[in-house]
């Protein structure tokens, strides 16, 4: 009985420290809920501007953030709509129509946001935010594949937000 109580106390302490130290990072948007439909404004049928995003509960040792927005439902495989790197660790949000941060080429080959524009059906637009223990020093030709290989050993937490859109 004493062992069970000790084990339970230990587990409670572990989870309290684990979550209190930021290892339950959350990503959200004021424009849409997780697994909710994204407003037309943020798509190719609207203003085609990036949605506002905010995050919380990230690790205190975070040095920078990286963000990737992709569509795994695209006919030719995953389509990357937006890749942002070296978001300062002091920043806890991206305002609507963010343009001032370092961006990498998306699947259109542009260093900007490209909103949802599915050919048919409902697509999932996944925003993956990574808390990193470093600021990235990336070569000029960095693409998503190289980025993922560079950040993999530096990810200390991550969060996901999914928006839906249909034409």
Order of alpha helices (4+ residues) and beta strands (2+ residues): alpha-beta-beta-beta-beta-beta-beta-beta-beta-alpha-beta
